Amino acid sequence: MAEPSYVQLELDDKDKESLQELQQSVSQAEKELSIVASRLRQREIEGKRAALTQIELDSVPDDANAYVQVGKMFLYQPLPEIKAKLATTVDEVTKECEVMKEKHAHVKEAHQKCQLEFNEFVKAHLAPESTTSAK
C-alpha cells in the first residue's frame, strides 16, 4: 500500500484563515451530502417496503381480517383502509424521492465546487519543489 503524499504550502496568516474556512466548507458539504444521501436511502427503502406489502395484499380478499402493528400490539383495521394507506404512502414516497434526488444533485454539485475551490487554493499556494524534496 502506498504511503500518503504530503504537500508543503506557503501561507501567511490571511491564507491560513482562508484555508481553514475552505476546509470547514468542504467538511460541511460532505456532511450535508451524506445526510441527504442517507435520508434518500431511508425513504426509498420505506417506499419499496410499502409497494411490496401492497402487492402482497392485492391477492387477499377485502373481507379478510387484517391487523396493523402499533408498537408491540396489533390493532384490527379493515383491509381496504390498509391498502389505501399503502397506496398513499407509495405515492408520497415517490414524490419525496424525486425532490430529494434533486436536492442530492444540488448538494453534490455544491460539494464538488467546494472541493474544486480547495484544490485550486492548495495548487496556488504550493511551496517550490526544490525546498520540499531535499535528497
N, C-alpha and C positions, 0 to 999 in steps of 0.2 A: 504494500500500500504506500502510495507516495505521500511524502510529508507536505503539510500545507506550506504554501509560499507566502512570504511576508513582503510588504512594501513599506518603504520609508517615505514619509511625507514631510514636506517643509511647510510649517504652519505658523502664523503669528496668532495672537490672541483672538482677533476677529475671525480668522479662519477656523480656529478651534471651536468657537461658538457655532459657526455655520456647520461644521462637521457634526457636532453634537445634535443640532437641530435636524440635519438630514438623517442621521442615524435614528432619531426618535420618530421622524415621519415615516421612514421605511418600516420600522418596528410596528408602529401604529397601523400602517396599511396592511402589513402581514397579519396582524392580529384581527383586524376587521375582515380581511379576506377569509381567514379560517372560520370566523364566527358565521359569516354569511353562508359559506360552503356547508358548514355543519347544520345550520337551520334548514337549508335547502334539502340536504340529505334526509333529515328527520321528516320533513313534510312529504317528500317523495315516498318514503317508507310507509308513512301513515296512509297516503293515497293508495298505494299498492295493496296494503292490507285491507282497506275498505273495499276496493274493487274486487279482490279475491273473495272476500266474505260475501259480497253482493252476488257474485257469480254462483257461489255455492248455495245461497239461499233462494236463488231463482228456481231451483228444482224442487224446493219444498213447498207444499200446498199452503195457501194463505190461512187456512183454519187450524194449522198446527200450533201447538203451544210453543212459545218462544220466551226466552229469559235473557235479560241484559245484566251483565255484571256491573255492580256498583260497589266498589271497594272489595270487601270479602263476601258480599252477599249477592244474590241474584234476584231480580225483580221481574215479574211477569210483564210482558209488553206484547201487544198484538203484532204479528209478523209484518203486516203491511206498513206499520209505523217504523219498524226497524229497517225495512227495505227503503223507505222514503228517506230516513236519516242517512243511510249509507249512500244513497244516490246524491243527496245534498252534499255530503262530505266529499265525495269524489269530485263533484263539480267545483266546490270551493278550493280544494287542494290543487286541482288542475290550474285554476286561475291564479292562485297564490304562487304556484311554482313558476308560472310564466313571468310574473312580476319579479320573483326572487332571482330568476335566471338573468333577467335584465340588470338587476341590481348587482349580481355577482359579476357580470361582464363589466359593468361600470367600475366596481371596486377593483377588479383585476387590472383594468386599464390604468386606474389611479396608482395602483401598486407598481406597475411597470414604469410609469412616469417617475415616481419617486426613486425607484431603483436606478433608472437611467440618469437622473439628476445626481444621485450619489456617485455612480460610476464616473460621470463626467467630472465631478468635483475632485475625485481621487486622481484621475488622469491628469487634471490640470495642476495638481499640487505634488506630483511625484518628485522625489529627490533625484538628482542626477545619478546615473548608473555608476559612475566612477567612485562615488563615495559609499555606495551600498555594497558593492561586491569587491572588496579588497582581498585578493588571494595571493 
